Amino acid sequence: MFPYYFIRFSGPLLFALVGLKILSGYSVTGKITGVSWLPALHENPILDFLLLFLFTFHALYGLRLFLIDLGMMKREKLLFWFSSVVAAGLFALGCFLFF
């Protein structure tokens, strides 16, 4: 049940954070002016960290849900732990490479 709720809450949060990242990118290039805090947000490591975390777990839990809904996997608990470990590994690799 946790992955289901995680996907439901992380989806809109990802949508908002990616929108902020795009807007801050436009402000860095000078296409959006007048908002003083927006350019600093583009290089904020906490935002990047949160985006990486939400994206990896959202994607793997979404794939897990997809496989279960199509009937391709019957062992839900094993798939949960497998997707959690793979997402944590990808997140750790991303943190190592990008931070």
C-alpha positions in Angstrom: 0.0 0.0 0.0 2.9 2.4 0.6 4.1 2.5 -3.0 0.5 3.3 -4.1 0.3 6.3 -1.8 3.9 7.3 -2.6 3.1 7.5 -6.3 -0.1 9.5 -5.6 1.7 12.1 -3.5 5.0 12.3 -5.4 3.4 12.8 -8.8 1.9 16.2 -8.1 5.0 17.2 -6.1 7.3 16.2 -9.1 5.0 18.2 -11.4 5.4 21.3 -9.2 9.2 20.8 -8.7 9.9 20.3 -12.4 7.9 23.4 -13.2 9.9 25.4 -10.7 13.1 24.0 -12.2 12.0 25.1 -15.7 11.0 28.5 -14.5 14.2 29.0 -12.6 16.1 28.0 -15.7 14.3 30.7 -17.7 15.1 33.2 -15.0 18.8 32.3 -15.1 18.9 33.0 -18.9 17.2 36.3 -18.4 13.8 35.5 -20.0 12.0 36.0 -16.7 12.9 39.0 -14.7 11.7 40.6 -11.5 11.8 37.6 -9.2 15.0 37.8 -7.2 14.9 34.4 -5.6 14.2 32.4 -8.7 17.7 32.2 -10.3 19.2 31.0 -7.0 16.6 28.2 -6.9 18.0 26.8 -10.2 21.3 25.9 -8.5 19.8 24.8 -5.2 21.2 21.3 -4.4 18.2 20.5 -2.1 15.8 20.9 -5.0 18.0 18.7 -7.2 18.3 16.1 -4.4 14.6 16.0 -3.9 13.9 15.8 -7.6 16.3 12.9 -7.9 14.8 11.1 -4.9 11.2 11.5 -6.0 11.9 10.7 -9.7 13.8 7.4 -9.0 11.3 6.0 -6.5 8.3 7.3 -8.4 9.5 5.6 -11.6 10.3 2.3 -10.0 7.2 2.1 -7.9 5.2 3.1 -11.0 6.8 0.2 -13.0 6.0 -2.1 -10.1 2.4 -1.0 -10.1 2.3 -1.4 -13.9 3.6 -5.0 -13.7 1.2 -5.9 -11.0 -1.9 -4.4 -12.8 -1.1 -6.3 -16.0 -0.7 -9.5 -14.1 2.9 -10.0 -15.0 4.0 -10.3 -11.4 2.3 -12.2 -8.6 4.8 -11.7 -5.8 4.1 -8.2 -4.8 6.2 -8.1 -1.6 9.3 -9.3 -3.5 8.7 -6.8 -6.2 8.3 -4.0 -3.6 11.7 -4.8 -2.1 13.4 -5.3 -5.4 12.1 -1.9 -6.7 13.0 -0.2 -3.4 16.6 -1.6 -3.5 17.0 -0.7 -7.2 15.6 2.8 -6.7 17.8 3.3 -3.6 20.8 2.2 -5.7 20.0 4.5 -8.5 19.5 7.3 -6.1 22.8 6.7 -4.4 24.6 6.5 -7.8 22.9 9.7 -8.9 24.0 11.4 -5.7 27.5 10.2 -6.1 27.7 11.4 -9.8 25.9 14.7 -9.5 26.6 16.0 -6.0 
